[in-house]
Every structure is written in C-alpha cells, then in structure tokens.
C-alpha cells in the first residue's frame, strides 16, 4: 500500500515470544513463508519479558525481524516511530 506521499507503508508487528496458543517462533516461521511482496511490507519487532541471549540471536537471524526488544515495550516506542510522520495504529 502506498501513502499519499508515494512511499510504501509498512505494517509493524510486535511479536511476543511467549503466547498461549502459538509461540512467537511458530508465527515467525509462518510469516517467513509469505510471498516476498508481502514480507517487504512487514517490520517485525520481537518482544519478551524474559530476555535470553539465545532467543535474541535466533530472532535476529530472520530477515523479517528489525529488533529484539525487552518489555516494557513503551521504553522502545520512540525509537520505532521516530522516523514516521503519521501513525495509524490498529489492533489485530
């Protein structure tokens, strides 16, 4: 999708590693199977309440993952959104 400024809009996905039905790892594997055109529109940020060096290394191996973030997420929002002039949030 293109914005009114002619740039491609990105979908930002905050992916928690520990979730009840599917783990963040399972979801990341499924995202990596998407068509290239769809993946180009994604920015995935892996978040966790219990940081682990090996989890961080595993997450950063994926080309979809922009950063590995420790909770609380509010500590990182400025970094993530500082380059965006407009912000539209939706909950999925």
C-alpha positions as CSV (number, residue, x, y, z in Angstrom):
1,X,0.0,0.0,0.0
2,X,1.3,3.5,-0.8
3,X,0.8,6.5,1.3
4,X,-0.2,9.9,-0.1
5,X,3.5,10.8,-0.1
6,X,4.3,8.0,-2.5
7,X,6.2,5.8,-0.1
8,X,5.4,2.2,0.7
9,X,3.6,1.9,4.1
10,X,4.9,-0.8,6.4
11,X,2.9,-3.0,8.7
12,X,4.6,-3.1,12.1
13,X,4.1,-6.4,14.0
14,X,5.0,-6.7,17.7
15,X,5.6,-10.4,18.2
16,X,5.7,-11.8,21.7
17,X,7.8,-15.0,22.0
18,X,5.6,-16.4,24.8
19,X,2.0,-16.6,23.7
20,X,-0.7,-19.1,24.8
21,X,-1.7,-20.9,21.5
22,X,1.1,-20.4,19.1
23,X,4.6,-19.3,20.2
24,X,6.2,-16.3,18.6
25,X,8.6,-18.7,16.9
26,X,5.8,-20.6,15.2
27,X,4.2,-17.3,14.0
28,X,7.6,-16.1,12.7
29,X,8.1,-19.4,10.8
30,X,4.6,-18.8,9.2
31,X,5.4,-15.2,8.3
32,X,8.6,-16.3,6.6
33,X,6.5,-18.5,4.2
34,X,4.6,-15.4,2.9
35,X,5.2,-14.1,-0.6
36,X,8.2,-11.8,-0.9
37,X,5.9,-8.8,-1.8
38,X,4.1,-9.2,1.5
39,X,7.2,-9.7,3.6
40,X,8.7,-6.5,2.2
41,X,5.8,-4.6,3.8
42,X,6.4,-6.1,7.3
43,X,8.6,-4.8,10.1
44,X,8.7,-7.4,12.9
45,X,9.8,-6.5,16.4
46,X,10.2,-9.5,18.7
47,X,9.3,-8.6,22.3
48,X,9.9,-10.6,25.5
49,X,9.5,-10.2,29.3
50,X,12.3,-12.7,29.9
51,X,15.3,-11.7,27.7
52,X,17.6,-14.5,26.7
53,X,20.8,-14.2,24.6
54,X,20.0,-17.3,22.5
55,X,16.4,-16.2,21.8
56,X,17.8,-12.8,20.7
57,X,20.3,-14.5,18.3
58,X,17.6,-16.8,16.9
59,X,15.2,-13.8,16.3
60,X,17.8,-11.7,14.6
61,X,18.6,-14.5,12.1
62,X,15.3,-13.8,10.5
63,X,15.4,-11.1,7.9
64,X,11.9,-10.0,8.9
65,X,13.0,-9.1,12.5
66,X,14.1,-5.5,12.9
67,X,14.9,-5.6,16.6
68,X,14.6,-7.8,19.7
69,X,13.1,-5.8,22.5
70,X,12.7,-6.3,26.2
71,X,9.4,-5.4,27.9
72,X,8.1,-2.9,28.7
73,X,7.5,-2.0,25.1
74,X,6.8,1.6,26.0
75,X,10.6,2.1,26.5
76,X,11.2,1.5,22.8
77,X,8.3,3.3,21.1
78,X,10.2,6.5,20.4
79,X,12.9,4.6,18.6
80,X,10.4,2.6,16.5
81,X,8.2,5.6,15.5
82,X,10.6,8.5,15.4
83,X,11.0,8.4,11.6
84,X,7.3,8.2,10.8
85,X,5.4,11.5,10.3
86,X,2.0,9.8,10.5
87,X,1.0,6.9,12.7
88,X,-2.1,4.8,12.4
89,X,-2.4,2.0,15.0
90,X,-4.7,-0.9,14.8
91,X,-5.1,-4.0,17.0
92,X,-5.2,-7.4,15.3
